């Protein structure tokens, strides 16, 4: 069972770039989550301060719900990303142990951790795609209460009365 430190470094070194990429991806996910959650809290504060029951209040309520959902999606993506990083690191540890101990278990552990980790990166990225599509609704809702912009932007005004759901989409 003689091994050289070089063997461990050879097993771990090239694969360590995967870990760095995972941390960069996690930073990206965390930044999107923090941004969506921060905007959600800002909208709630503005909603509490805006006492009039008008188009703006209706627009704010719609945006709050949209940013709540965006925050939930980005929290899910971030959690999936963290689990992905755990699997990738476990695969890296298994590779190092495989260089030390010649046991098939570590080879399978390396393969399993790496494949599951990469599949989870894909899953987290898919959640980001879903969240990205929700941004359009937030963009439209944000200007739905500004009369001179919504027509030019192709956004319909809110329906009658406060508390009614906005009708987003092209103006016909």
VMD Tcl script that draws the C-alpha trace (Angstrom):
set ca {
  {0.00 0.00 0.00}
  {2.77 2.37 -0.86}
  {1.64 5.59 -2.41}
  {3.23 8.88 -3.18}
  {1.78 12.28 -2.39}
  {2.14 12.92 -6.12}
  {-0.43 10.18 -6.77}
  {-2.96 11.94 -4.55}
  {-2.24 15.28 -6.17}
  {-2.56 13.75 -9.62}
  {-5.94 12.29 -8.67}
  {-7.20 15.52 -7.10}
  {-5.48 18.31 -9.03}
  {-7.26 18.26 -12.40}
  {-10.61 17.60 -10.72}
  {-10.20 20.54 -8.35}
  {-11.12 22.87 -11.21}
  {-14.58 21.33 -11.03}
  {-14.83 22.45 -7.42}
  {-13.77 25.99 -8.28}
  {-16.36 26.07 -11.06}
  {-18.98 24.82 -8.60}
  {-18.13 27.62 -6.15}
  {-18.34 30.22 -8.91}
  {-21.73 28.81 -9.89}
  {-22.83 28.90 -6.25}
  {-21.77 32.55 -6.04}
  {-23.86 33.27 -9.14}
  {-26.87 31.51 -7.60}
  {-26.46 33.25 -4.25}
  {-26.17 36.65 -5.94}
  {-29.42 36.09 -7.86}
  {-31.17 34.87 -4.72}
  {-29.95 37.83 -2.67}
  {-30.96 40.26 -5.39}
  {-34.48 38.82 -5.76}
  {-34.98 38.64 -1.99}
  {-33.69 42.19 -1.50}
  {-36.09 43.51 -4.14}
  {-38.92 41.53 -2.53}
  {-38.28 43.22 0.82}
  {-38.06 46.67 -0.83}
  {-41.42 46.13 -2.52}
  {-43.04 45.05 0.74}
  {-41.72 48.18 2.45}
  {-43.03 50.37 -0.38}
  {-46.40 48.59 -0.27}
  {-46.71 49.25 3.46}
  {-45.94 52.94 2.95}
  {-48.26 53.37 -0.05}
  {-51.67 53.89 1.52}
  {-53.71 54.75 -1.56}
  {-55.72 52.01 -3.23}
  {-54.72 52.78 -6.80}
  {-52.95 51.27 -9.78}
  {-49.59 51.62 -8.02}
  {-50.72 49.61 -5.01}
  {-52.14 46.91 -7.29}
  {-48.89 46.88 -9.26}
  {-46.88 46.61 -6.04}
  {-48.98 43.69 -4.80}
  {-48.44 41.85 -8.10}
  {-44.70 42.52 -8.02}
  {-44.46 41.32 -4.41}
  {-46.01 37.99 -5.39}
  {-43.73 37.70 -8.42}
  {-40.59 38.45 -6.41}
  {-41.67 36.09 -3.67}
  {-41.86 33.30 -6.23}
  {-38.55 34.36 -7.80}
  {-36.91 34.31 -4.36}
  {-38.31 30.85 -3.69}
  {-37.00 29.57 -7.02}
  {-33.55 31.03 -6.48}
  {-33.42 29.62 -2.95}
  {-34.24 26.20 -4.43}
  {-31.57 26.60 -7.13}
  {-29.02 27.66 -4.49}
  {-29.86 24.66 -2.31}
  {-29.52 22.31 -5.28}
  {-26.19 23.99 -6.09}
  {-24.93 23.41 -2.54}
  {-25.88 19.73 -2.68}
  {-24.17 19.55 -6.08}
  {-20.97 20.99 -4.59}
  {-21.14 18.45 -1.75}
  {-21.33 15.57 -4.24}
  {-18.52 17.00 -6.35}
  {-16.31 17.42 -3.27}
  {-17.20 13.91 -2.08}
  {-16.16 12.61 -5.50}
  {-12.89 14.49 -5.20}
  {-12.25 13.04 -1.74}
  {-13.04 9.57 -3.07}
  {-10.51 10.12 -5.86}
  {-7.85 11.07 -3.30}
  {-8.67 8.04 -1.17}
  {-8.58 5.89 -4.30}
  {-5.00 7.06 -4.91}
  {-4.11 6.03 -1.37}
  {-6.07 2.79 -1.05}
  {-6.48 0.56 -4.06}
  {-10.14 -0.32 -3.53}
  {-12.89 -0.35 -6.17}
  {-15.25 1.37 -3.73}
  {-13.35 4.65 -4.13}
  {-13.48 4.44 -7.92}
  {-17.24 4.01 -7.79}
  {-17.49 6.77 -5.18}
  {-15.54 9.11 -7.44}
  {-17.75 8.33 -10.43}
  {-20.99 8.54 -8.42}
  {-20.12 11.82 -6.69}
  {-18.98 13.43 -9.93}
  {-21.94 12.35 -12.05}
  {-24.58 13.19 -9.42}
  {-22.86 16.53 -8.74}
  {-22.89 17.44 -12.43}
  {-26.51 16.36 -12.85}
  {-27.45 18.59 -9.93}
  {-25.65 21.51 -11.59}
  {-27.93 20.94 -14.59}
  {-30.97 20.84 -12.30}
  {-29.97 24.11 -10.61}
  {-29.40 25.74 -13.99}
  {-32.86 24.57 -15.12}
  {-34.41 26.26 -12.08}
  {-32.54 29.45 -13.04}
  {-34.08 29.21 -16.52}
  {-37.56 28.99 -14.99}
  {-36.79 31.95 -12.74}
  {-35.49 33.89 -15.74}
  {-38.81 33.51 -17.53}
  {-40.59 35.02 -14.53}
  {-38.57 38.21 -14.87}
  {-40.73 39.28 -17.84}
  {-43.82 39.39 -15.64}
  {-42.01 41.54 -13.10}
  {-40.82 43.91 -15.82}
  {-44.35 44.33 -17.19}
  {-45.93 44.69 -13.77}
  {-43.39 47.31 -12.77}
  {-44.61 49.77 -15.41}
  {-48.27 48.76 -15.50}
  {-49.20 51.70 -13.28}
  {-47.42 54.32 -15.43}
  {-49.96 55.31 -18.04}
  {-47.66 57.01 -20.56}
  {-45.25 54.03 -20.61}
  {-47.49 50.98 -20.46}
  {-49.14 51.60 -23.84}
  {-45.82 52.08 -25.59}
  {-44.44 48.99 -23.83}
  {-47.42 46.82 -24.79}
  {-48.61 46.29 -21.22}
  {-52.30 46.45 -20.35}
  {-53.46 48.44 -17.35}
  {-54.84 46.75 -14.27}
  {-58.49 45.78 -14.38}
  {-61.17 47.69 -12.54}
  {-60.71 48.50 -8.89}
  {-58.03 48.03 -6.31}
  {-56.88 44.53 -5.57}
  {-57.82 43.21 -9.01}
  {-55.24 41.10 -10.75}
  {-53.31 42.92 -13.46}
  {-53.80 41.88 -17.06}
  {-50.30 41.67 -18.38}
  {-49.53 41.14 -22.01}
  {-49.80 42.97 -25.31}
  {-52.32 45.74 -25.64}
  {-54.88 44.89 -28.32}
}
mol new
graphics top color blue
foreach p $ca { graphics top sphere $p radius 0.5 }
foreach p [lrange $ca 0 end-1] q [lrange $ca 1 end] { graphics top cylinder $p $q radius 0.2 }
display resetview
